[in-house]
Amino acid sequence: MANINLRGLDASTLLRIRASARRRKLSVNRLIVETLQEHYAKGSQRFDDLDDLAGAWSRAEAAAFEAAVAPFGEIDASLGAQSGKPAARASTRSRARRTALDAGRS
């Protein structure tokens, strides 16, 4: 393994690195090695998306999420009145279909 000597690192950055290592329960060296490997390892590609959450929710959590975001599927009727065009309503077809599919799995 190669050794690298890091010079010229400002105190503020070092404090943030130490805090991050402490939160992750890693040594500063291990944090830096892992960070460099994540960014520069050959063939590795990190995606910044929500794939890690796929399938991780329970049915109750998924239902709570659906209920929480349901109002975002509605369009304020007063917006159509302001523009002179009729207000549109978001389709709930996919939500109804998911509900039917979930019921079939139970």
N, CA, C and O atoms as a MOPAC input file, in Angstrom:
PM7 MOZYME 1SCF
protein

 N      0.84000 1    -1.18300 1     0.00000 1
 C      0.00000 1     0.00000 1     0.00000 1
 C      0.88200 1     1.24200 1     0.00000 1
 O      1.92500 1     1.28400 1     0.65300 1
 N      0.45200 1     2.22900 1    -0.72900 1
 C      1.19500 1     3.48000 1    -0.80800 1
 C      0.85700 1     4.37600 1     0.37300 1
 O     -0.25600 1     4.34600 1     0.89700 1
 N      1.81200 1     5.15500 1     0.77200 1
 C      1.59500 1     6.16700 1     1.80900 1
 C      1.59000 1     7.52700 1     1.15000 1
 O      2.38000 1     7.79400 1     0.24500 1
 N      0.70500 1     8.37400 1     1.60100 1
 C      0.60100 1     9.74100 1     1.08600 1
 C      0.69000 1    10.68600 1     2.25900 1
 O      0.04500 1    10.47800 1     3.28600 1
 N      1.49300 1    11.72700 1     2.10800 1
 C      1.60400 1    12.75800 1     3.12600 1
 C      0.81500 1    13.96600 1     2.63100 1
 O      1.10700 1    14.49700 1     1.55900 1
 N     -0.15000 1    14.39300 1     3.37600 1
 C     -1.01900 1    15.49700 1     2.97300 1
 C     -0.56200 1    16.77800 1     3.65700 1
 O     -0.50500 1    16.84500 1     4.88400 1
 N     -0.23400 1    17.79900 1     2.85800 1
 C      0.22900 1    19.07800 1     3.40400 1
 C     -0.69700 1    20.19200 1     2.94600 1
 O     -1.34700 1    20.08700 1     1.90600 1
 N     -0.74900 1    21.24300 1     3.72100 1
 C     -1.47900 1    22.44500 1     3.31400 1
 C     -2.97800 1    22.39000 1     3.53700 1
 O     -3.71200 1    23.19200 1     2.96000 1
 N     -3.44500 1    21.47200 1     4.35300 1
 C     -4.87400 1    21.36800 1     4.63200 1
 C     -5.25200 1    22.39600 1     5.69200 1
 O     -4.64500 1    22.44500 1     6.76200 1
 N     -6.24900 1    23.20900 1     5.39300 1
 C     -6.63700 1    24.25000 1     6.35600 1
 C     -7.35900 1    23.63000 1     7.55400 1
 O     -7.92300 1    22.54000 1     7.45800 1
 N     -7.33300 1    24.33500 1     8.66900 1
 C     -7.88500 1    23.83900 1     9.93600 1
 C     -9.38200 1    23.56900 1     9.84400 1
 O     -9.87200 1    22.60400 1    10.43100 1
 N    -10.10400 1    24.39800 1     9.12500 1
 C    -11.55300 1    24.23700 1     8.99500 1
 C    -11.89800 1    22.92300 1     8.30000 1
 O    -12.80000 1    22.20700 1     8.73600 1
 N    -11.18700 1    22.60300 1     7.22200 1
 C    -11.43000 1    21.36200 1     6.50100 1
 C    -11.07700 1    20.16100 1     7.37200 1
 O    -11.80500 1    19.16900 1     7.39200 1
 N     -9.96600 1    20.25200 1     8.08800 1
 C     -9.56600 1    19.16500 1     8.97400 1
 C    -10.61800 1    18.91700 1    10.05600 1
 O    -10.91200 1    17.77000 1    10.39200 1
 N    -11.17800 1    19.98700 1    10.59500 1
 C    -12.24000 1    19.83200 1    11.60600 1
 C    -13.45200 1    19.11100 1    11.02500 1
 O    -14.03100 1    18.23900 1    11.67400 1
 N    -13.83700 1    19.47400 1     9.79700 1
 C    -14.97900 1    18.81400 1     9.16100 1
 C    -14.69300 1    17.34400 1     8.87300 1
 O    -15.57300 1    16.49600 1     9.02000 1
 N    -13.46100 1    17.04400 1     8.46300 1
 C    -13.08400 1    15.65000 1     8.21000 1
 C    -13.14100 1    14.85900 1     9.51300 1
 O    -13.68800 1    13.75800 1     9.55000 1
 N    -12.58400 1    15.41300 1    10.56600 1
 C    -12.59800 1    14.72400 1    11.86000 1
 C    -14.02600 1    14.50400 1    12.36100 1
 O    -14.34800 1    13.43700 1    12.88300 1
 N    -14.87600 1    15.51400 1    12.19900 1
 C    -16.27000 1    15.38800 1    12.64100 1
 C    -16.98700 1    14.30000 1    11.84100 1
 O    -17.75000 1    13.51200 1    12.40000 1
 N    -16.74200 1    14.26200 1    10.54400 1
 C    -17.36600 1    13.24500 1     9.70100 1
 C    -16.87600 1    11.85300 1    10.08500 1
 O    -17.66800 1    10.91400 1    10.15400 1
 N    -15.58500 1    11.71800 1    10.33400 1
 C    -15.03100 1    10.42500 1    10.74900 1
 C    -15.63000 1     9.99200 1    12.08600 1
 O    -15.95600 1     8.82000 1    12.27000 1
 N    -15.77200 1    10.91000 1    12.99300 1
 C    -16.33900 1    10.59800 1    14.30800 1
 C    -17.79500 1    10.13400 1    14.15900 1
 O    -18.20200 1     9.15200 1    14.78200 1
 N    -18.58200 1    10.84700 1    13.32700 1
 C    -19.98400 1    10.46500 1    13.10500 1
 C    -20.09500 1     9.06600 1    12.51200 1
 O    -20.99600 1     8.30300 1    12.86100 1
 N    -19.18300 1     8.74300 1    11.62400 1
 C    -19.22000 1     7.43800 1    10.95400 1
 C    -18.45100 1     6.36300 1    11.71700 1
 O    -18.36800 1     5.21300 1    11.28600 1
 N    -17.88800 1     6.76600 1    12.86400 1
 C    -17.11700 1     5.84200 1    13.71100 1
 C    -15.95000 1     5.21900 1    12.93800 1
 O    -15.72700 1     4.00900 1    12.98200 1
 N    -15.20800 1     6.08900 1    12.22600 1
 C    -14.03800 1     5.68200 1    11.45600 1
 C    -12.84200 1     6.51300 1    11.88300 1
 O    -12.99200 1     7.59300 1    12.45300 1
 N    -11.66300 1     6.00100 1    11.60200 1
 C    -10.47600 1     6.83800 1    11.79400 1
 C    -10.43900 1     7.84900 1    10.65100 1
 O    -11.06700 1     7.64800 1     9.61100 1
 N     -9.70400 1     8.92700 1    10.85200 1
 C     -9.56900 1     9.93300 1     9.79600 1
 C     -8.93900 1     9.28300 1     8.56900 1
 O     -9.36800 1     9.53600 1     7.44300 1
 N     -7.92900 1     8.45300 1     8.77900 1
 C     -7.26800 1     7.76400 1     7.66900 1
 C     -8.26000 1     6.90300 1     6.90000 1
 O     -8.30000 1     6.95600 1     5.67100 1
 N     -9.06300 1     6.10600 1     7.60900 1
 C    -10.01900 1     5.21800 1     6.94800 1
 C    -11.04400 1     6.03000 1     6.15100 1
 O    -11.39900 1     5.64800 1     5.03600 1
 N    -11.52000 1     7.14200 1     6.71100 1
 C    -12.47100 1     8.00400 1     6.00900 1
 C    -11.86700 1     8.52600 1     4.71600 1
 O    -12.51700 1     8.50500 1     3.67100 1
 N    -10.62800 1     8.99400 1     4.78300 1
 C     -9.97600 1     9.53900 1     3.59300 1
 C     -9.75300 1     8.44200 1     2.55400 1
 O     -9.99500 1     8.66400 1     1.36800 1
 N     -9.29700 1     7.26400 1     2.97700 1
 C     -9.08200 1     6.14800 1     2.05400 1
 C    -10.40100 1     5.76800 1     1.37900 1
 O    -10.44600 1     5.61300 1     0.15900 1
 N    -11.47200 1     5.61900 1     2.16000 1
 C    -12.77000 1     5.25000 1     1.58200 1
 C    -13.27900 1     6.31800 1     0.62100 1
 O    -13.82500 1     6.00000 1    -0.43600 1
 N    -13.10000 1     7.57800 1     0.98800 1
 C    -13.55000 1     8.67000 1     0.12600 1
 C    -12.79500 1     8.66300 1    -1.19300 1
 O    -13.39900 1     8.81700 1    -2.25500 1
 N    -11.48400 1     8.48500 1    -1.13700 1
 C    -10.69000 1     8.42800 1    -2.36500 1
 C    -11.07500 1     7.21400 1    -3.20500 1
 O    -11.16100 1     7.30700 1    -4.42900 1
 N    -11.30700 1     6.08100 1    -2.55600 1
 C    -11.70100 1     4.88500 1    -3.30500 1
 C    -13.06000 1     5.06600 1    -3.96900 1
 O    -13.25200 1     4.64200 1    -5.10900 1
 N    -14.00200 1     5.68900 1    -3.27200 1
 C    -15.32800 1     5.92900 1    -3.85200 1
 C    -15.23900 1     6.78200 1    -5.10400 1
 O    -15.95300 1     6.55000 1    -6.08000 1
 N    -14.35500 1     7.77100 1    -5.06700 1
 C    -14.29500 1     8.72800 1    -6.17300 1
 C    -13.34500 1     8.31600 1    -7.29200 1
 O    -13.52600 1     8.72800 1    -8.43800 1
 N    -12.33600 1     7.50700 1    -6.97400 1
 C    -11.30600 1     7.22800 1    -7.96900 1
 C    -11.07400 1     5.76000 1    -8.28500 1
 O    -10.28400 1     5.45100 1    -9.17700 1
 N    -11.73000 1     4.85300 1    -7.59200 1
 C    -11.51900 1     3.42600 1    -7.86400 1
 C    -11.96200 1     3.09900 1    -9.28300 1
 O    -13.02000 1     3.54200 1    -9.72900 1
 N    -11.15500 1     2.33100 1    -9.98200 1
 C    -11.45600 1     1.97000 1   -11.36700 1
 C    -12.74600 1     1.16200 1   -11.43500 1
 O    -12.92600 1     0.19600 1   -10.69400 1
 N    -13.63400 1     1.56700 1   -12.32700 1
 C    -14.86900 1     0.83300 1   -12.53800 1
 C    -15.97000 1     1.12900 1   -11.54100 1
 O    -17.09900 1     0.67100 1   -11.71900 1
 N    -15.67000 1     1.88400 1   -10.49900 1
 C    -16.73400 1     2.18000 1    -9.53400 1
 C    -17.51400 1     3.39500 1   -10.00500 1
 O    -16.94900 1     4.36900 1   -10.50200 1
 N    -18.78700 1     3.31500 1    -9.84200 1
 C    -19.63900 1     4.43300 1   -10.20700 1
 C    -20.69300 1     4.57000 1    -9.13700 1
 O    -21.45400 1     3.63700 1    -8.87900 1
 N    -20.73800 1     5.72000 1    -8.51900 1
 C    -21.68800 1     5.94800 1    -7.44900 1
 C    -22.85000 1     6.77300 1    -7.99400 1
 O    -22.65300 1     7.80500 1    -8.63600 1
 N    -24.05000 1     6.30100 1    -7.72700 1
 C    -25.23800 1     7.01400 1    -8.17000 1
 C    -25.82300 1     7.76200 1    -6.98800 1
 O    -25.89900 1     7.24600 1    -5.87300 1
 N    -26.22400 1     8.96600 1    -7.25600 1
 C    -26.80800 1     9.80100 1    -6.21400 1
 C    -28.32300 1     9.78900 1    -6.41700 1
 O    -28.91300 1    10.77600 1    -6.85700 1
 N    -28.93500 1     8.66100 1    -6.09000 1
 C    -30.36800 1     8.53600 1    -6.27700 1
 C    -30.98000 1     7.80000 1    -5.08700 1
 O    -30.33700 1     7.65400 1    -4.04700 1
 N    -32.17900 1     7.35100 1    -5.23500 1
 C    -32.91000 1     6.74500 1    -4.12200 1
 C    -33.03800 1     5.22500 1    -4.24900 1
 O    -33.91200 1     4.62300 1    -3.62500 1
 N    -32.17800 1     4.60600 1    -5.04700 1
 C    -32.26900 1     3.15600 1    -5.24400 1
 C    -32.15700 1     2.37400 1    -3.94400 1
 O    -32.76000 1     1.30900 1    -3.80500 1
 N    -31.38600 1     2.89700 1    -2.98800 1
 C    -31.23000 1     2.18900 1    -1.71400 1
 C    -32.54300 1     2.07000 1    -0.94800 1
 O    -32.68400 1     1.20200 1    -0.08600 1
 N    -33.50900 1     2.94200 1    -1.26000 1
 C    -34.79200 1     2.91500 1    -0.56600 1
 C    -35.78900 1     1.94700 1    -1.20100 1
 O    -36.78800 1     1.58700 1    -0.57800 1
 N    -35.52400 1     1.53300 1    -2.41900 1
 C    -36.47300 1     0.68000 1    -3.13300 1
 C    -36.72500 1    -0.60800 1    -2.36900 1
 O    -35.80100 1    -1.36700 1    -2.07700 1
 N    -37.97500 1    -0.83600 1    -2.05500 1
 C    -38.36100 1    -2.04100 1    -1.35300 1
 C    -38.06200 1    -2.03100 1     0.13700 1
 O    -38.26300 1    -3.03800 1     0.81700 1
 N    -37.58700 1    -0.91500 1     0.64700 1
 C    -37.19000 1    -0.85700 1     2.06000 1
 C    -38.34300 1    -0.44500 1     2.97000 1
 O    -38.26200 1    -0.61600 1     4.18600 1
 N    -39.40100 1     0.09000 1     2.40000 1
 C    -40.51700 1     0.54900 1     3.22800 1
 C    -41.48300 1    -0.60000 1     3.50400 1
 O    -41.69200 1    -1.48000 1     2.66900 1
 N    -42.05600 1    -0.56200 1     4.68700 1
 C    -43.13100 1    -1.50600 1     4.99400 1
 C    -44.39800 1    -1.01500 1     4.28700 1
 O    -44.44000 1     0.10600 1     3.78200 1
 N    -45.41400 1    -1.85200 1     4.25700 1
 C    -46.69300 1    -1.42800 1     3.64900 1
 C    -47.26400 1    -0.21600 1     4.37700 1
 O    -47.81700 1     0.68900 1     3.75100 1
 N    -47.12400 1    -0.20100 1     5.71000 1
 C    -47.64900 1     0.92600 1     6.49900 1
 C    -46.89800 1     2.21200 1     6.15500 1
 O    -47.50600 1     3.27300 1     6.01700 1
 N    -45.57000 1     2.11200 1     6.01600 1
 C    -44.78300 1     3.29600 1     5.66300 1
 C    -45.12900 1     3.78800 1     4.25600 1
 O    -45.23300 1     4.99200 1     4.02100 1
 N    -45.30600 1     2.85700 1     3.33400 1
 C    -45.66700 1     3.23200 1     1.96600 1
 C    -47.04100 1     3.89800 1     1.94000 1
 O    -47.23800 1     4.88800 1     1.23500 1
 N    -47.98900 1     3.36200 1     2.70500 1
 C    -49.32600 1     3.95400 1     2.75900 1
 C    -49.28100 1     5.34400 1     3.37500 1
 O    -49.97200 1     6.25300 1     2.91600 1
 N    -48.46300 1     5.51200 1     4.42200 1
 C    -48.33000 1     6.82900 1     5.06300 1
 C    -47.73000 1     7.82700 1     4.08100 1
 O    -48.15000 1     8.98400 1     4.03400 1
 N    -46.74600 1     7.38200 1     3.29400 1
 C    -46.14200 1     8.26300 1     2.29500 1
 C    -47.16300 1     8.65300 1     1.23700 1
 O    -47.28300 1     9.82700 1     0.88700 1
 N    -47.89400 1     7.67400 1     0.72900 1
 C    -48.92900 1     7.95400 1    -0.28000 1
 C    -49.94500 1     8.96000 1     0.24000 1
 O    -50.35100 1     9.86900 1    -0.48400 1
 N    -50.35600 1     8.79900 1     1.49600 1
 C    -51.32600 1     9.72900 1     2.08400 1
 C    -50.72200 1    11.12100 1     2.22700 1
 O    -51.40500 1    12.12300 1     2.01500 1
 N    -49.44800 1    11.18200 1     2.58300 1
 C    -48.79400 1    12.48100 1     2.77800 1
 C    -48.62200 1    13.24400 1     1.47200 1
 O    -48.70900 1    14.47200 1     1.46200 1
 N    -48.37700 1    12.53800 1     0.36700 1
 C    -48.14800 1    13.22200 1    -0.90400 1
 C    -49.40300 1    13.32900 1    -1.76400 1
 O    -49.37000 1    13.95500 1    -2.82300 1
 N    -50.50300 1    12.73100 1    -1.32700 1
 C    -51.75000 1    12.78000 1    -2.10300 1
 C    -52.18800 1    14.21300 1    -2.44300 1
 O    -52.64500 1    14.44600 1    -3.56300 1
 N    -52.06800 1    15.17900 1    -1.52200 1
 C    -52.48500 1    16.54200 1    -1.87200 1
 C    -51.70200 1    17.14500 1    -3.03800 1
 O    -52.18600 1    18.07000 1    -3.69000 1
 N    -50.50900 1    16.63800 1    -3.30500 1
 C    -49.72800 1    17.17800 1    -4.41500 1
 C    -50.29000 1    16.75700 1    -5.76100 1
 O    -49.90600 1    17.31400 1    -6.78900 1
 N    -51.18900 1    15.78700 1    -5.77500 1
 C    -51.82600 1    15.35400 1    -7.00200 1
 C    -53.02200 1    16.20700 1    -7.38000 1
 O    -53.58400 1    16.04400 1    -8.46300 1
 N    -53.40900 1    17.09900 1    -6.51200 1
 C    -54.54900 1    17.98200 1    -6.75500 1
 C    -54.06500 1    19.32600 1    -7.30300 1
 O    -52.99900 1    19.81200 1    -6.92400 1
 N    -54.83700 1    19.90500 1    -8.17400 1
 C    -54.52500 1    21.23500 1    -8.71400 1
 C    -55.57300 1    22.19700 1    -8.20100 1
 O    -56.77300 1    21.92800 1    -8.26500 1
 N    -55.10700 1    23.31100 1    -7.69700 1
 C    -55.98400 1    24.32500 1    -7.12500 1
 C    -56.93900 1    24.84600 1    -8.19800 1
 O    -56.48900 1    25.37200 1    -9.21600 1
 N    -58.24500 1    24.70800 1    -7.99000 1
 C    -59.25400 1    25.13000 1    -8.95800 1
 C    -59.17400 1    26.62800 1    -9.23400 1
 O    -59.50700 1    27.07000 1   -10.33400 1
 N    -58.74700 1    27.39600 1    -8.27100 1
 C    -58.66400 1    28.84300 1    -8.46900 1
 C    -57.59700 1    29.21300 1    -9.49400 1
 O    -57.65200 1    30.30300 1   -10.06500 1
 N    -56.63500 1    28.33900 1    -9.74000 1
 C    -55.60800 1    28.63100 1   -10.74400 1
 C    -56.21300 1    28.67400 1   -12.13800 1
 O    -55.82800 1    29.50800 1   -12.95700 1
 N    -57.15500 1    27.78300 1   -12.41300 1
 C    -57.82300 1    27.79100 1   -13.70500 1
 C    -58.68600 1    29.02300 1   -13.87900 1
 O    -58.78500 1    29.56400 1   -14.98000 1
 N    -59.31400 1    29.47400 1   -12.79500 1
 C    -60.16200 1    30.66600 1   -12.85800 1
 C    -59.33300 1    31.89500 1   -13.18800 1
 O    -59.81200 1    32.78900 1   -13.88600 1
 N    -58.11600 1    31.95900 1   -12.70500 1
 C    -57.25300 1    33.11200 1   -12.96000 1
 C    -56.80500 1    33.16500 1   -14.41500 1
 O    -56.66700 1    34.24800 1   -14.98400 1
 N    -56.58000 1    32.00500 1   -15.01700 1
 C    -56.06200 1    31.98500 1   -16.38100 1
 C    -57.17700 1    31.95900 1   -17.42700 1
 O    -56.91800 1    32.15400 1   -18.61400 1
 N    -58.40200 1    31.72300 1   -16.99500 1
 C    -59.49500 1    31.63400 1   -17.93900 1
 C    -59.66000 1    30.24700 1   -18.52500 1
 O    -60.59000 1    30.00800 1   -19.29600 1
 N    -58.78000 1    29.33500 1   -18.17500 1
 C    -58.85800 1    27.96200 1   -18.65700 1
 C    -59.39600 1    27.08400 1   -17.54200 1
 O    -59.20400 1    27.39800 1   -16.36700 1
 N    -60.06900 1    25.98700 1   -17.88400 1
 C    -60.55900 1    25.09200 1   -16.82700 1
 C    -59.38400 1    24.44700 1   -16.09100 1
 O    -58.35700 1    24.13400 1   -16.69300 1
 N    -59.54900 1    24.25500 1   -14.79400 1
 C    -58.50700 1    23.62900 1   -13.98200 1
 C    -58.42300 1    22.15500 1   -14.31800 1
 O    -59.44300 1    21.51400 1   -14.57300 1
 N    -57.24100 1    21.62400 1   -14.32000 1
 C    -57.02600 1    20.20300 1   -14.60000 1
 C    -56.91400 1    19.44500 1   -13.28900 1
 O    -56.62700 1    20.02700 1   -12.24300 1
 N    -57.14100 1    18.16500 1   -13.35500 1
 C    -57.00100 1    17.31000 1   -12.17500 1
 C    -55.97700 1    16.23300 1   -12.51500 1
 O    -56.03000 1    15.62100 1   -13.58200 1
 N    -55.06300 1    16.01700 1   -11.61200 1
 C    -54.03900 1    14.99200 1   -11.83100 1
 C    -54.69100 1    13.62100 1   -11.83400 1
 O    -55.61900 1    13.35500 1   -11.07000 1
 N    -54.20000 1    12.77200 1   -12.68800 1
 C    -54.72800 1    11.42500 1   -12.78000 1
 C    -54.32900 1    10.60200 1   -11.56200 1
 O    -53.17600 1    10.62400 1   -11.13000 1
 N    -55.29800 1     9.87800 1   -11.01700 1
 C    -55.00000 1     8.98300 1    -9.89500 1
 C    -55.02800 1     7.53600 1   -10.36900 1
 O    -55.05400 1     6.60600 1    -9.56200 1
 N    -55.02400 1     7.36000 1   -11.67800 1
 C    -55.10200 1     6.01200 1   -12.23400 1
 C    -53.95800 1     5.12600 1   -11.76200 1
 O    -54.17600 1     3.97400 1   -11.38700 1
 N    -52.74000 1     5.65800 1   -11.78000 1
 C    -51.60800 1     4.82900 1   -11.38400 1
 C    -51.68700 1     4.48100 1    -9.90300 1
 O    -51.32100 1     3.37200 1    -9.51200 1
 N    -52.15600 1     5.40800 1    -9.07500 1
 C    -52.28500 1     5.12700 1    -7.64600 1
 C    -53.34300 1     4.03700 1    -7.42400 1
 O    -53.15300 1     3.14000 1    -6.60300 1
 N    -54.45900 1     4.12500 1    -8.16400 1
 C    -55.51300 1     3.11600 1    -8.03700 1
 C    -54.99700 1     1.75800 1    -8.50200 1
 O    -55.31700 1     0.72700 1    -7.91200 1
 N    -54.21200 1     1.76900 1    -9.54500 1
 C    -53.66800 1     0.50700 1   -10.04500 1
 C    -52.69800 1    -0.09900 1    -9.04300 1
 O    -52.71400 1    -1.30900 1    -8.81600 1
 N    -51.84100 1     0.74400 1    -8.43400 1
 C    -50.91200 1     0.24000 1    -7.41100 1
 C    -51.65900 1    -0.33300 1    -6.24900 1
 O    -51.27600 1    -1.37100 1    -5.71000 1
 N    -52.73400 1     0.33400 1    -5.84700 1
 C    -53.54300 1    -0.15400 1    -4.72300 1
 C    -54.11600 1    -1.51000 1    -5.04100 1
 O    -54.11000 1    -2.40500 1    -4.19600 1
 N    -54.61500 1    -1.67400 1    -6.26200 1
 C    -55.18800 1    -2.96300 1    -6.67700 1
 C    -54.12100 1    -4.04300 1    -6.70200 1
 O    -54.37400 1    -5.17800 1    -6.29900 1
 N    -52.91400 1    -3.69500 1    -7.17900 1
 C    -51.82000 1    -4.66700 1    -7.20600 1
 C    -51.40400 1    -5.05500 1    -5.80300 1
 O    -51.14800 1    -6.22900 1    -5.53300 1
 N    -51.33400 1    -4.07200 1    -4.89700 1
 C    -50.97400 1    -4.36000 1    -3.50700 1
 C    -52.00300 1    -5.25600 1    -2.86100 1
 O    -51.64900 1    -6.14300 1    -2.08400 1
 N    -53.29100 1    -5.03800 1    -3.17100 1
 C    -54.34200 1    -5.84900 1    -2.58200 1
 C    -54.22200 1    -7.30000 1    -3.04500 1
 O    -54.53000 1    -8.22600 1    -2.29500 1
 N    -53.77500 1    -7.48900 1    -4.27700 1
 C    -53.60600 1    -8.83000 1    -4.80300 1
 C    -52.45500 1    -9.58000 1    -4.15400 1
 O    -52.44900 1   -10.81100 1    -4.13500 1
 N    -51.47000 1    -8.84000 1    -3.61600 1
 C    -50.31200 1    -9.46800 1    -2.97000 1
 C    -50.62200 1    -9.91200 1    -1.54700 1
 O    -49.95700 1   -10.80000 1    -1.01300 1
 N    -51.60900 1    -9.30900 1    -0.94400 1
 C    -51.90800 1    -9.60100 1     0.46600 1
 C    -52.47500 1   -10.98200 1     0.66400 1
 O    -52.77500 1   -11.36900 1     1.79400 1

